Amino acid sequence: MRRSPLISLGRLVAASALLAGPAVAQVHYHADGQPWRQRADSGPDAEVPGWYYHLGLSGLRVELVESAPTQLLVRHVFADAPANGRVRVGDAIVGAGGRPFATPHRNGYGMEVFGPTGPLLDFANALEECQGEAGDGKLALQLLRDGKPVAVTLAIGKQFGAFGPKFPAECAKSEKLLARLLERLVGWQREDGSFGDPIRDTFAPLALMAGTAPEQRAAVERNVRFHAETTKASDRDGLINWRYMAAAIVMGEYHLATGAKWVVPELEEVRDFLLSSQYVSLDQRNPQAKVSHPDSWPTDAKQQHGGWGHNPGFEGYGPIAMLTGQGALAFALMAKCGVAVDRERHAAALDFLARGTGKNGYLWYADSVAGDDDWADMGRTGAAGIACALAPFDVAKQRAQALRHAAVIGAHPESFPDTHGSPLMGMGYAALAANLQPASWRRLMDANRWWFTLSQCSDGSFYYQPNRDNAGYDGEAREAASAVTAFLLAIPKRHLVITGRDGGR
């Protein structure tokens, strides 16, 4: 029996219609006002006049301005925020924590500009410090108001404290945040058991599997049954492979955690669909792709062989690494569940990933190498890394490949929240691979502490910060950001096979 899922893939693939090529900067400075003029039409951010950076518990939203690279221009102040009544729209923040901003921001998309260096990082550090043991819960800000200097102090408080040195492990703040996020996720679940789209329907249930409350366990089972009821061996819906990857991974982890026998035949249906949608023959080419994407049209049997694209077979620009990594991971989890998986097909997916990986371990957009020293968004590298780590054959070879993927993520952690297509999905998978190697995990978390600090909202949710593709900012963006954040904070619990439970790797 199958119900039509109430999901929207807009945020997932809105930017993916563009071929991988010259990237658009995270901060555009375009004459048309993008990305700042983009608005959420519902939810808690509907009152904000654009898509701006969130400054954590201060309750401020700010814009980065090209002509003032050491300032944060205030665009919105939430009514229930510590900044309300003290900071005004139009103010320029020029310092925090008693220190003026001196380093210009360099946000954008590219190896030379990734990361929060500049006022965003400085603000995040000051916000963390005021909540730490040596802080008093008060954040001093230096402003320019109508060109004149103004000093204000925000009462942030110390309810959460600061992140510990091993965060999110052995960290009281992380535990508090995770507990609140799991509560929020249960409240956001739809009547049909879904959370709204493949991103949330992957990471929300995986995060909730770390919970112990009866309502959290019940929410997981409802979501697993949603996946089971909305998948079948043959399906013709659009943009469909994303949904089936989510179903395979969630149902696989659920079976491995609970032993629920009813899940196995459901996984077998998903396996059959994934085998039918995997591109393995020139006969699967959609003729329209030769017209719409002539540069991507495969001319030999090996080109993009073994991969998955948005839909079955070859359409548009063909299979992509992000989905193929998830497909290889799905097969690995199915095998652990006792589901028979064709080894040749599984190997074809892993070969696709290997063809797209440079000598430094970075995986490019499809099955060709960007450059042996190049790197950028790490989501697809992370998906490949965890898929290789769980591969049930050629174990030594695949494990070595997995560690190469983990190493490059740890070596270049700056692009973590700024991934092509879906930055949030990319964060989840990049973290999974980094978790394979303690040093890489530590570098990834430490380099992105600022993101967790600034994305925290007073209502217990987390915020979706501006990103490379400027896709997916809408009324449900906090739900997606919160689901992925909960998953990231739960990784050290090793409650899943993909995070290391029972020596699962």
Secondary structure in CASP SS format (residue, H / E / C, confidence):
PFRMAT SS
TARGET T0000
AUTHOR 0000-0000-0000
METHOD secondary structure of the structure
MODEL  1
M C 1.00
R C 1.00
R C 1.00
S C 1.00
P C 1.00
L C 1.00
I C 1.00
S C 1.00
L C 1.00
G H 1.00
R H 1.00
L H 1.00
V H 1.00
A C 1.00
A C 1.00
S C 1.00
A C 1.00
L C 1.00
L C 1.00
A C 1.00
G C 1.00
P C 1.00
A C 1.00
V C 1.00
A C 1.00
Q C 1.00
V C 1.00
H C 1.00
Y C 1.00
H C 1.00
A C 1.00
D C 1.00
G C 1.00
Q C 1.00
P C 1.00
W C 1.00
R C 1.00
Q C 1.00
R C 1.00
A C 1.00
D C 1.00
S C 1.00
G C 1.00
P C 1.00
D C 1.00
A C 1.00
E C 1.00
V C 1.00
P C 1.00
G C 1.00
W C 1.00
Y C 1.00
Y E 1.00
H E 1.00
L C 1.00
G H 1.00
L H 1.00
S H 1.00
G C 1.00
L E 1.00
R E 1.00
V E 1.00
E E 1.00
L E 1.00
V E 1.00
E C 1.00
S C 1.00
A E 1.00
P E 1.00
T E 1.00
Q E 1.00
L E 1.00
L E 1.00
V E 1.00
R E 1.00
H E 1.00
V E 1.00
F C 1.00
A C 1.00
D C 1.00
A C 1.00
P C 1.00
A C 1.00
N C 1.00
G C 1.00
R C 1.00
V C 1.00
R C 1.00
V C 1.00
G C 1.00
D C 1.00
A E 1.00
I E 1.00
V E 1.00
G E 1.00
A E 1.00
G C 1.00
G C 1.00
R E 1.00
P E 1.00
F C 1.00
A C 1.00
T C 1.00
P C 1.00
H C 1.00
R C 1.00
N C 1.00
G C 1.00
Y C 1.00
G C 1.00
M C 1.00
E C 1.00
V C 1.00
F C 1.00
G C 1.00
P C 1.00
T C 1.00
G C 1.00
P H 1.00
L H 1.00
L H 1.00
D H 1.00
F H 1.00
A H 1.00
N H 1.00
A H 1.00
L H 1.00
E H 1.00
E H 1.00
C H 1.00
Q H 1.00
G C 1.00
E C 1.00
A C 1.00
G C 1.00
D C 1.00
G C 1.00
K E 1.00
L E 1.00
A E 1.00
L E 1.00
Q E 1.00
L E 1.00
L E 1.00
R E 1.00
D C 1.00
G C 1.00
K E 1.00
P E 1.00
V E 1.00
A E 1.00
V E 1.00
T E 1.00
L E 1.00
A E 1.00
I C 1.00
G C 1.00
K C 1.00
Q C 1.00
F C 1.00
G C 1.00
A C 1.00
F C 1.00
G C 1.00
P C 1.00
K C 1.00
F C 1.00
P C 1.00
A C 1.00
E C 1.00
C C 1.00
A H 1.00
K H 1.00
S H 1.00
E H 1.00
K H 1.00
L H 1.00
L H 1.00
A H 1.00
R H 1.00
L H 1.00
L H 1.00
E H 1.00
R H 1.00
L H 1.00
V H 1.00
G H 1.00
W H 1.00
Q C 1.00
R C 1.00
E C 1.00
D C 1.00
G C 1.00
S C 1.00
F C 1.00
G C 1.00
D C 1.00
P C 1.00
I C 1.00
R H 1.00
D H 1.00
T H 1.00
F H 1.00
A H 1.00
P H 1.00
L H 1.00
A H 1.00
L H 1.00
M C 1.00
A C 1.00
G C 1.00
T C 1.00
A C 1.00
P H 1.00
E H 1.00
Q H 1.00
R H 1.00
A H 1.00
A H 1.00
V H 1.00
E H 1.00
R H 1.00
N H 1.00
V H 1.00
R H 1.00
F H 1.00
H H 1.00
A H 1.00
E H 1.00
T C 1.00
T C 1.00
K C 1.00
A C 1.00
S C 1.00
D C 1.00
R C 1.00
D C 1.00
G C 1.00
L C 1.00
I C 1.00
N H 1.00
W H 1.00
R H 1.00
Y H 1.00
M H 1.00
A H 1.00
A H 1.00
A H 1.00
I H 1.00
V H 1.00
M H 1.00
G H 1.00
E H 1.00
Y H 1.00
H H 1.00
L H 1.00
A H 1.00
T H 1.00
G C 1.00
A C 1.00
K C 1.00
W C 1.00
V H 1.00
V H 1.00
P H 1.00
E H 1.00
L H 1.00
E H 1.00
E H 1.00
V H 1.00
R H 1.00
D H 1.00
F H 1.00
L H 1.00
L H 1.00
S H 1.00
S H 1.00
Q C 1.00
Y E 1.00
V C 1.00
S C 1.00
L H 1.00
D H 1.00
Q H 1.00
R E 1.00
N C 1.00
P H 1.00
Q H 1.00
A H 1.00
K H 1.00
V H 1.00
S H 1.00
H C 1.00
P H 1.00
D H 1.00
S H 1.00
W C 1.00
P C 1.00
T C 1.00
D C 1.00
A C 1.00
K C 1.00
Q C 1.00
Q C 1.00
H C 1.00
G C 1.00
G E 1.00
W E 1.00
G C 1.00
H C 1.00
N C 1.00
P C 1.00
G C 1.00
F E 1.00
E C 1.00
G C 1.00
Y C 1.00
G C 1.00
P C 1.00
I E 1.00
A H 1.00
M H 1.00
L H 1.00
T H 1.00
G H 1.00
Q H 1.00
G H 1.00
A H 1.00
L H 1.00
A H 1.00
F H 1.00
A H 1.00
L H 1.00
M H 1.00
A H 1.00
K H 1.00
C C 1.00
G C 1.00
V C 1.00
A C 1.00
V C 1.00
D C 1.00
R H 1.00
E H 1.00
R H 1.00
H H 1.00
A H 1.00
A H 1.00
A H 1.00
L H 1.00
D H 1.00
F H 1.00
L H 1.00
A H 1.00
R H 1.00
G C 1.00
T E 1.00
G C 1.00
K C 1.00
N C 1.00
G C 1.00
Y C 1.00
L E 1.00
W C 1.00
Y C 1.00
A C 1.00
D C 1.00
S C 1.00
V C 1.00
A C 1.00
G C 1.00
D C 1.00
D C 1.00
D C 1.00
W C 1.00
A C 1.00
D C 1.00
M C 1.00
G H 1.00
R H 1.00
T H 1.00
G H 1.00
A H 1.00
A H 1.00
G H 1.00
I H 1.00
A H 1.00
C H 1.00
A H 1.00
L C 1.00
A C 1.00
P C 1.00
F C 1.00
D C 1.00
V H 1.00
A H 1.00
K H 1.00
Q H 1.00
R H 1.00
A H 1.00
Q H 1.00
A H 1.00
L H 1.00
R H 1.00
H H 1.00
A H 1.00
A H 1.00
V H 1.00
I H 1.00
G H 1.00
A H 1.00
H C 1.00
P H 1.00
E H 1.00
S H 1.00
F C 1.00
P C 1.00
D C 1.00
T C 1.00
H C 1.00
G C 1.00
S C 1.00
P H 1.00
L H 1.00
M H 1.00
G H 1.00
M H 1.00
G H 1.00
Y H 1.00
A H 1.00
A H 1.00
L H 1.00
A H 1.00
A H 1.00
N C 1.00
L C 1.00
Q C 1.00
P H 1.00
A H 1.00
S H 1.00
W H 1.00
R H 1.00
R H 1.00
L H 1.00
M H 1.00
D H 1.00
A H 1.00
N C 1.00
R H 1.00
W H 1.00
W H 1.00
F H 1.00
T H 1.00
L H 1.00
S H 1.00
Q E 1.00
C C 1.00
S C 1.00
D C 1.00
G C 1.00
S C 1.00
F E 1.00
Y C 1.00
Y C 1.00
Q C 1.00
P C 1.00
N C 1.00
R C 1.00
D C 1.00
N C 1.00
A C 1.00
G C 1.00
Y C 1.00
D C 1.00
G C 1.00
E C 1.00
A H 1.00
R H 1.00
E H 1.00
A H 1.00
A H 1.00
S H 1.00
A H 1.00
V H 1.00
T H 1.00
A H 1.00
F H 1.00
L H 1.00
L H 1.00
A H 1.00
I H 1.00
P H 1.00
K H 1.00
R C 1.00
H C 1.00
L C 1.00
V H 1.00
I H 1.00
T H 1.00
G C 1.00
R H 1.00
D H 1.00
G H 1.00
G C 1.00
R C 1.00
END
